[in-house]
Amino acid sequence: MDTRVGWEHARDSHGRVLYVNPLTREISWSLPTDDPQTGWQETTDGDGRVVDHTARRHPGRPDPKPSSYEGLGRVADPLSPPLVHNSTVAVDRGWIYWLARFSDQPCKDMELLAERSDFIGAFWLHDRLKRIGCLECSKQFMYMTVESADLAQVTWHMRNCEIHSLQDWLYAAVWIGRVDVVDWICRDKSSVNHLRVQSARRGPRKRKSLFHSVDASLVSIQECFESELMEMEAEMNVNEEAAQKGAAFSALSSIAVDLAATHGNRHILDCEPLHAASTTSTGWETLDPMSQDDYEVRVGCTVIGLYDAIINGHFEIVQWICDNQPVLSNWPKLEDGAQLLLKLLDKPTRKDMLEFFGRERGMRLDPHDLEEAVRRQDVERVRLIGELDLVESASSAVDIAAVQGNYQLLQILVREGAPLECTAQAMDGGPREATCELSNSYMHLAHPAHVGRWI
């Protein structure tokens, strides 16, 4: 039979020309010749590329493909694991090793495993990621552990995960209602001691650059005070109870000292050491994110604790901090003194604090603040400023009091303050606005150099 019989012209999906023989179920890239030998001759395409034709296609075998694929790009390996399966399939089938090797979202995979109650697989993946230093444990996974895992699995997670603090675990356990977890935490505190230390160390580290620097301005501390106070309050109950019992803290923390300064709890400050405890009592050898030297420097009151004590009027606490932490004795700086004194003046009970910063630290108010008090005729404020000598010069304030005809303020300014010199403005403006009695009294109080001119 002629080898040309039965061949039909066709094109493949790429538009390439080929020949198909329905009778013999053969295909060819070129029309077969009369050569009695099996196979066909090599031919070239329009671009001069050689098309290699091997033996005739055997019925039932896959279609032959040309051996030359220049210009067609690389063909991906169909058996490559990331192409054959995805993370969802691997989670459904429990392929934990596959997830550890090929998944690009292991944190999400742990959540998917927890949704399917496969906590053993999730914790194996958790441990594997921790060993290679790539652990990312989300709070969602922590909540799912507390909600659905048994007590043994929850305790394993708490012991082997340093990402979440003790407060996070307690909040989740109380909110979800896991009484057994809360009881275990209270019963076996040594097992979660590393979480307390880790939490205490992580909090101050975020504030270290600002609150451990005596160069921090009063404005920057004031702006961060309210937001940081809520974080500080998280440890208040534990440390307060420990101090009341006279026991040492389970974890040294500058937050504890800051809270003591904020609330004026001197007994906590007396119990709190200013140096780190021994490694045996805190499990130090198990912790490595920070060196012990850094930890010792951190322990103690921070600038925000001193700020809280000043604003809240805890004068004894301020003295204690300055005596025991000399590095903070020069905060705030003199350039912030006017703003600090003005803030303390808003609370009249802070007289001892005003006297400390005014006389011992040499801080002074801006004369403009005294002038504003005189304009408002705030007698108590003017008397306090004059009594403590908080301004360098009160001449302008005396002028304002004289022009207003306020003999009471004039007496306070002259009697309480340093020797004052009244300006010509006061001598000229006072009599026009005052009564005859005020004029005579003002002549008596005014500086003798101006009496002749005023008359």
Secondary structure, 3 states (H helix, E strand, C coil): CCCCCCCEEEECCCCCEEEEECCCCEEECCCCCCCCCCCCCCEECCCCCEECCCCCCCCCCCCCCCCCCCCCCCCCCCCCHHHHCCHHHHHHHCCHHHHHHHCCCHHHHHHHHHHCCCHHHHHHHHHHHHHCCCCCCCHHHHHHHHHHCCHHHHHHHHHHCCCCCHHHHHHHHHHHCCHHHHHHHHHCHHHHHHHHHHHHHHHHHHHHHHHCCCCCCHHHHHHHHHHHHHHHHCCHHHHHHHHHCCCCCCCCCHHHHHHHHHHCCHHHHHHCCCCCCCHHHHCHHHCCCCCHHHHHHHCCCCHHHHHHHHHCCCHHHHHHHHHHCHHHCCCCCHHHHHHHHHHHHCCHHHHHHHHHHHHHCCCCCCHHHHHHHHHCCCHHHHHHHHHHCCCCCCHHHHHHHHHHCCHHHHHHHHHHCCCCCCCHHHHHHHHHHCCHHHHHHHHHHCCHHHHHHHC
